[in-house]
Amino acid sequence: MRRLISLVAIVGLCVSACGGAQLAVGEPRCDSAAGWAVLLEFQAVPSADLVPCFHGLQEGWEVAGFEARDGKARLWFNSGLDGSRFLEILLEETCEVGDAEMVPPGRDPRLPLASDYPGTTRYIAIERFTPTKVGESGFYRGSWFFQFAGGCVTYVFNAAGSEVEGLPDQVAEWLGFVPRSVYAQQLQEDCPECSTGGAERLTHQPSP
Amino acid sequence: MNGRGPTDRELLDGIELGPRVAPALEHVGERREVRFAGIRFGGRWRRPSGTPAPLPRPLNMSGRLWLVAAVSMMFMWLSIFLWPALADWWTRRDHALLLWLTNIRSDAATAFARRAQFLFDDEARRALRLGCVLALVIFRRWRHLLAALGSFFAAGAILNFLLPGFGRPRPFVEIAGRWLGPAHPSAVVAGLTLTLVVAGYSLIPEGRWRRRWFVFSASTIAVLSLVQMYLGVDHPTDDMVGALFGAAVGVTVFRLFVPDASFPISYARGRKAHLDITGARGAAIERALRDQLGLEVLETKLVGLESSAGSTPIRLTVAGEGGDMHLFAKLYATSHLRADRWYKLARRILYGSLEDEVRFASVSRLVEYEDYMLRIMRDAGVPSAAPFGIVELTPEREYLIVTEFFDNARELGDSEITGAVIDNALHAIRRLWDGHLAHRDLKPANVMVLDEAVQLIDMAFGTARPTPWRQAVDLANMMLTLALHGEPERVYRRALLQFAPEDIAEAFAATKGVTVPSQVRHGLRERKRRDGLDLIEEFRRLAPERKPISIQRWNAQRVRLTVAALAAAAGLVWLAVQNFRGAGFL
């Protein structure tokens, strides 16, 4: 028995230690001065005119993880009320919207974004929406898509808890986008000579 | 009074030396030879100030290089935090080099570089590390395995802290390769460098082949770093610091916890927990014994390795009056000191303050203690090896204790247990009791028999003024040792010749699993398996009834240590979970 426990412990440690490093948790905030997480998002998808960010966090939310790599950036949140990983935001160059319904431009009660971004086309696909009842959890599962020049942002919801009715409003209030112009301006200030060095895609202005 | 004091000569003339001392000191300066117990001790030499020790521990070339590299890395990092202008300067240098590299790109070279990046992928790193770990498991090199896993964990944890701390974006050039996360320090370069360093230290014996491995590793890292820069994935400083960081973690962990001097890599058969006494250390041992004890060493040989874990036991063949003679020596180093500390810490957590479990501050204190024990045991008439002194190999790091060697003696477990042997063994306990001493590690390997005479060896755990509990346990362990291959009733009856029945009752009332050395415990299990006899219960049945003596002791220090150990274990679990999460298993 002791040998078995030792063996399991060694195997566990080996698999654990031989794995990759833990993902560095970053926070792509929508501040005017672009932080490193936002810069990495732009570098992950150099063609994108917009990258996702958050203005702040609803009480009970926390940034559970952030990962930026070539071709993709991901950001996911946990919430004490809506569950672990209740929302994941994905930035890619393109995305498959499938059967999602296109939402006409302008404010829409089903997709109450606080600020509208010109050039975005929005789609919504709600798989399950069950309001909270007394003694029962509510559910909000589905995806929101934002397509724009050079990129696509997907909000994947998998919320189960007591506050799911207010979730769309909260997401609309706290989440947003950073336009490439902010990044270009930041780059110009921090590293003027960098803009001359093959970083054209990083400094180009948003498409009209 | 003329104000002039007496000269040294006059002072010396005024001293009356006793009749025993005076002849011994006569012409001591010119005398180059002393005889004691048939062994010829030559002239002793005092090491003048500034002269290197027999086994010096200089900072060699690689050590100096690491020192320079570490200082450079620290300076670079500090400069980035303290002087933002300097960080801009680094960025401009990085960018200029990257621009030059990206301007010479060609489709074929870029395609090749992208393929070469597979060595930095998670899968490649995992395969390399698992291969290394598997080899260490196959060769049962557990300390190196722990060091390898520890260095992987440590590097991962530090990188997780550094990467968002620096939060450096990728280079502002067109990026043509694969990447993940912030740029500084380069996690992939650090990870691969660490893996190669760990493989070198844990699998390849010190010497030419290891040097070649490190040259190969450095070249590989340099080429792959160039690939990263060419693809615009890393800044030059990211790769440079990543490589230094990975190597520094590996070198530090392995040199600190499994130094080659103590845990050399060898693919020869035999136990690997003992120090290598060939090569530079072997020569140093011979030189030190000649200079410090005046002994001409003809041969050094490891002996009794099976039952020694706390030191490296050596049999010395020296030039004697009537021919070659044998002496016994125990080699102590910092690894033994660390092992002793861990052993005592574990005992304090598991059982509380049973007895004096204070750790030694240095190797010299450890050997001084054992030498002192040998001497007071001898003074108390306990049959034991005569001590011949301490020999210094490396100040504060390695020492030898030299004692008498019992030629032709056999371990108690390998000897015939006659009535005289039982009486002599129990008489040794009687001497310990009368001298207010305890041996604390009585087992077959530590009781030598020669012509029915018994000698106790290995006084490292001995203690003066022990608790009554500990003295009682010594008696129980000796009786158990004697009964392992004989009749317990016979041992009990002969014990009554020297001890009261109440003494024996106390001894076995204090006996628990933890108080019995592992070699005796193993013998007890064998005996029970062989003929169903539980020796401890048998002695308890023979002796008067007595309530068991509790061995658990609780105090504030034990609580503190337990909490600290639990916290450390929780930290390790947390680290493991973080690594699991990073590897995508959670």
Interface residues (C-beta under 8 A of the other chain):
Chain A: I10 G12 L13 C14 V15 S16 A17 C18 G19 G20 A21 Q22 L23 A24 V25 G26 G35 W36 A37 L39 L40 Q43 P46 E67 A68 R69 D70 L187 C191 E193 C194 S195 G197 G198 A199 E200 R201 L202
Chain B: D88 T91 R92 H95 L98 L99 T102 N103 D122 R125 R126 R129 L130 V133 V137 L145 A148 L149 F152 F153 A155 G156 L159 N160 L163 P164 G167 R168 P169 R170 F172 V173 E174 I175 G177 R178 W179 L180 G181 P182 A187 G191 G232 A576 V577 Q578 N579 F580 R581 G582 A583 G584 F585
